[in-house]
């Protein structure tokens, strides 16, 4: 393929405008040639703002167009599966927004299609929250800074006290979001970077807010949990406890604790600070993050480099997407059945 790469955008929401469009535009030899959004008016607005030459009225025409080499999908999860499959059929490289799919069945079909089309690059937008510290955390664990990892606690509080007045968000509507729950997928993806995959899941869930109105006044009955408690056995050895909630008012700031035989790592996820204490210490001490370990957002650069043959996708591969979608499905199956669910499926 020529070093000149033409990209078509399907969906131009917040992350596409904040990250993908600027990211592609700063890469030499890359041109965003077309955009389609939820309406012609919104598509035209994006095209005018970012100087994109072609406004297309439906996504199929973007995928089928011979005028682009790669597709960037920025839609809600319910469209990722059909769009990815069609893009690969049309010989297009694909960058798709996270959450990978509605469920692990769709995710596995997407992975299979990517393997059939091995000459094409496929990538999922990664969980970016811990880029700054990921390399340092992984180095400390590889150096056995805390010894054998015994237990992991991940605590994520997304909102605060229960509130019932805000309109429904698409992430709370199963027809759009599938089995995805709150930010579970991206935080499990982060855990996988640090300690690998889960071998089993036991979960309890609650839906405390039973319904919300959409902006047009329609009432939406909610079935996606707003509170999760998960226990997982990890292949690397530890038990991991994940608590994620939209209803825990005045909870302490988001954090991860990794307890080992010889030490403890505490990660302040709000400020991205890392603390380490070893056997015999009286308290945790801050860990400096070396400049060469500070990770940054380079999703579009990685995608284009992979197309040009200069890099292999690591953030995030379809294989890892399947892993987090299977974990999400296992959480739902366990919560529904009251049983331990083994992974992988």
C-alpha positions in Angstrom: 0.0 0.0 0.0 1.1 3.6 -0.7 2.2 5.6 2.3 -0.8 7.9 1.4 -3.7 6.6 3.4 -7.3 7.8 3.0 -9.7 7.5 6.0 -13.5 7.5 6.1 -15.2 8.4 9.3 -18.5 6.7 10.4 -19.8 8.5 13.4 -18.3 11.8 14.5 -19.1 12.1 18.2 -17.0 13.5 21.0 -14.1 11.1 20.9 -13.8 11.3 17.2 -13.6 15.0 17.3 -11.4 15.2 20.3 -8.9 12.5 19.4 -9.3 10.7 16.0 -9.7 13.7 13.7 -6.8 15.7 15.1 -4.8 12.5 15.5 -5.1 11.5 11.8 -4.6 15.1 10.6 -1.2 15.4 12.2 0.2 12.3 10.4 1.9 13.0 7.1 0.3 11.2 4.2 -3.0 10.7 5.9 -6.2 12.3 4.6 -9.7 12.1 6.0 -11.7 12.0 2.8 -15.3 11.5 4.0 -17.6 11.6 7.0 -21.1 10.3 7.8 -22.9 11.0 11.1 -26.4 10.6 12.4 -27.8 13.2 10.0 -26.7 15.1 7.0 -26.7 18.3 9.0 -24.4 17.0 11.7 -22.2 15.4 9.1 -21.9 18.7 7.2 -21.1 20.5 10.4 -18.2 18.2 11.1 -17.0 18.4 7.5 -17.0 22.2 7.6 -15.3 22.4 11.0 -12.5 20.0 10.1 -12.2 20.6 6.3 -13.4 17.1 5.3 -14.2 17.1 1.6 -17.0 14.6 1.3 -20.2 14.3 3.3 -21.9 10.9 2.8 -25.5 10.3 3.8 -25.1 6.6 4.9 -22.4 4.5 6.3 -22.6 1.7 3.7 -21.5 4.2 1.0 -18.5 5.1 3.1 -17.5 1.5 3.5 -18.0 0.6 -0.1 -16.3 3.7 -1.5 -13.1 3.0 -3.5 -11.9 6.5 -2.3 -10.8 5.3 1.2 -8.4 2.7 2.5 -9.4 2.7 6.1 -12.6 3.2 8.2 -12.8 4.8 11.6 -16.0 3.7 13.4 -17.2 6.1 16.1 -20.7 4.8 16.6 -22.4 3.2 19.6 -21.7 -0.5 20.2 -24.8 -1.8 18.5 -23.4 -0.9 15.1 -19.8 -2.1 15.5 -20.3 -5.7 14.5 -22.1 -5.1 11.1 -19.8 -2.2 10.2 -16.6 -4.0 11.0 -17.7 -7.1 9.1 -18.7 -5.1 6.0 -15.5 -3.0 6.1 -13.3 -6.1 6.1 -15.4 -7.6 3.3 -14.7 -4.4 1.4 -11.0 -4.7 2.0 -10.7 -1.8 4.4 -8.6 -1.4 7.5 -10.7 -0.8 10.6 -10.3 1.3 13.8 -13.4 0.9 15.9 -14.4 2.6 19.1 -14.6 0.7 22.3 -16.8 -1.1 23.6 -15.9 -3.7 21.0 -19.4 -5.2 20.5 -22.7 -5.9 22.1 -21.5 -9.3 23.4 -18.8 -11.9 23.1 -20.6 -13.7 20.3 -20.4 -10.6 18.1 -16.8 -10.0 19.3 -15.7 -13.5 18.3 -17.3 -13.1 14.9 -15.4 -9.9 14.4 -12.1 -11.5 15.5 -12.7 -14.4 13.0 -13.3 -12.0 10.2 -10.1 -10.2 11.0 -8.2 -13.5 10.9 -9.7 -14.3 7.5 -8.5 -10.9 6.3 -5.0 -11.0 7.9 -3.6 -8.5 5.4 -5.9 -5.8 6.9 -5.3 -4.0 10.2 -8.0 -4.1 12.9 -7.8 -2.1 16.1 -10.1 -1.2 19.0 -9.7 2.2 20.7 -8.0 1.4 23.9 -8.8 2.3 27.5 -6.6 5.4 28.0 -7.1 6.1 31.7 -3.8 4.6 32.9 -1.5 5.2 29.9 0.7 7.5 32.1 1.5 4.8 34.6 1.0 1.4 32.8 4.6 0.9 31.9 5.8 1.7 35.5 3.2 -0.7 37.1 4.1 -3.5 34.7 7.8 -3.0 35.3 7.4 -3.0 39.1 5.4 -6.3 38.9 7.9 -7.9 36.5 10.7 -7.0 38.9 8.7 -8.7 41.7 8.6 -5.4 43.7 5.7 -6.9 45.7 6.6 -10.5 45.3 3.9 -13.0 44.3 0.6 -11.1 43.8 -2.0 -12.5 46.2 -5.0 -10.1 46.0 -6.2 -7.2 43.9 -8.9 -4.6 44.8 -10.2 -2.3 42.1 -12.7 0.4 43.3 -14.4 2.6 40.7 -17.2 5.1 41.7 -18.5 6.7 38.6 -21.1 9.2 39.8 -22.2 9.5 43.5 -25.5 9.2 45.3 -28.4 7.7 43.5 -30.2 10.2 41.3 -33.2 9.7 39.2 -33.8 12.9 37.3 -31.2 12.9 34.6 -32.2 11.7 31.2 -31.3 8.2 30.0 -27.9 7.8 28.4 -27.3 5.4 25.5 -25.0 3.4 27.7 -27.9 2.5 29.9 -30.0 1.2 27.0 -29.4 -2.4 26.2 -30.5 -2.1 22.6 -27.6 0.2 22.0 -25.0 -1.0 24.6 -25.7 -4.7 24.7 -24.1 -6.5 27.7 -21.6 -3.7 28.4 -22.0 -2.4 32.0 -20.8 1.1 33.0 -17.0 1.2 32.5 -16.4 -2.5 33.2 -14.7 -3.3 29.9 -12.1 -0.6 29.9 -11.1 -1.2 33.6 -10.9 -5.0 33.0 -8.7 -4.2 29.9 -6.5 -2.2 32.3 -6.2 -5.1 34.7 -5.3 -7.4 31.9 -2.4 -5.1 31.0 -1.1 -5.4 34.6 -1.9 -8.9 35.7 -3.4 -10.9 32.8 -6.8 -12.5 32.4 -9.4 -14.0 34.7 -10.0 -17.7 34.9 -13.4 -17.4 36.6 -16.0 -14.9 37.7 -18.5 -14.7 40.5 -20.7 -11.5 40.3 -23.6 -9.8 42.0 -25.3 -6.8 40.4 -28.1 -4.4 41.1 -30.2 -2.0 39.1 -31.2 0.7 41.7 -32.7 3.2 39.2 -35.3 1.2 37.4 -36.3 3.7 34.7 -35.2 7.0 33.1 -36.9 9.2 30.6 -35.4 10.1 27.3 -35.3 13.7 26.1 -38.6 13.2 24.2 -40.3 12.1 27.5 -40.4 8.4 26.7 -39.9 6.2 29.7 -37.1 3.6 29.4 -37.0 0.6 31.7 -33.4 -0.1 32.7 -31.8 -3.6 32.9 -28.1 -2.7 32.8 -26.8 -2.7 36.4 -25.6 0.5 38.1 -23.8 -1.4 40.8 -21.4 -4.4 40.5 -19.4 -6.5 42.9 -17.1 -9.1 41.2 -14.7 -11.7 42.5 -12.4 -13.2 39.9 -9.7 -15.8 40.0 -6.8 -14.7 37.8 -4.6 -17.0 35.8 -1.6 -15.2 37.2 -2.5 -16.3 40.8 -4.4 -13.5 42.7 -8.0 -13.1 43.6 -9.3 -9.8 42.2 -12.2 -7.9 43.6 -13.8 -5.3 41.4 -16.4 -2.9 42.8 -17.9 -0.5 40.3 -20.9 1.7 41.0 -23.0 4.7 39.9 -24.6 4.9 43.3 -21.9 5.1 46.0 -22.0 8.7 47.2 -18.9 10.2 48.9 -16.9 7.1 48.1 -13.1 7.4 48.3 -11.4 8.2 45.1 -10.9 5.5 42.5 -8.1 3.2 43.4 -6.3 -0.1 42.8 -4.6 -2.1 45.5 -2.2 -4.9 44.6 -1.1 -7.0 47.6 1.8 -9.3 47.4 3.9 -11.6 49.5 6.6 -9.0 49.9 4.9 -5.6 49.4 1.9 -3.6 48.4 1.2 -1.3 45.4 -1.4 1.4 45.7 -2.5 3.3 42.6 -4.5 6.5 43.0 -6.5 6.3 39.8 -7.9 9.8 40.1 -4.4 11.5 40.1 -2.4 8.6 38.5 0.0 8.4 41.4 1.7 5.1 42.3 2.8 4.2 45.8 4.9 1.2 47.0 5.5 -0.3 50.4 7.6 -3.4 51.2 7.7 -5.9 54.0 9.2 -4.0 57.0 8.1 -0.6 55.9 5.8 1.5 58.0 4.0 3.2 55.2 3.7 3.5 51.4 6.1 5.7 49.5 5.4 7.5 46.2 7.0 6.0 43.1 8.4 8.3 40.5 7.3 7.7 36.9 10.4 7.9 34.6 9.8 10.1 31.6 10.6 7.2 29.3 7.8 5.2 30.9 5.1 7.9 30.7 2.5 6.6 28.1 0.5 9.0 25.9 -2.4 8.7 23.5 -1.1 7.6 20.1 -4.0 5.5 18.8 -4.2 6.9 15.3 -0.4 6.8 14.9 -0.3 3.2 15.9 -3.2 2.4 13.5 -1.5 4.1 10.6 2.0 2.7 11.4 0.4 -0.8 11.4 -1.1 -0.2 8.0 2.3 0.9 6.7 3.9 -2.2 8.2 5.9 -0.3 10.8 4.2 -1.5 14.0 2.0 -4.2 15.5 -1.3 -3.3 17.2 -1.0 -3.5 21.0 -3.6 -1.0 22.1 -6.0 -2.7 21.5 -6.1 -5.9 19.5 -9.3 -7.7 18.6 -8.0 -10.7 20.6 -7.9 -8.5 23.8 -11.3 -7.1 22.8 -12.8 -10.6 22.8 -11.2 -11.3 26.2 -12.9 -8.3 27.8 -16.2 -9.0 26.1 -16.1 -12.6 27.4 -15.4 -11.2 30.9 -18.4 -8.8 30.6 -20.6 -11.7 29.5 -19.3 -13.9 32.3 -20.2 -11.2 34.8 -23.8 -11.1 33.5 -24.1 -14.9 33.4 -22.9 -15.2 37.0 -25.1 -12.4 38.3 -28.1 -14.0 36.5 -27.4 -17.6 37.6 -25.7 -17.2 40.9 -22.9 -19.5 39.6 -19.2 -19.3 39.1 -18.4 -18.8 35.4 -15.2 -20.2 33.9 -13.2 -18.3 31.3 -12.4 -18.3 28.5 -15.7 -19.6 27.0 
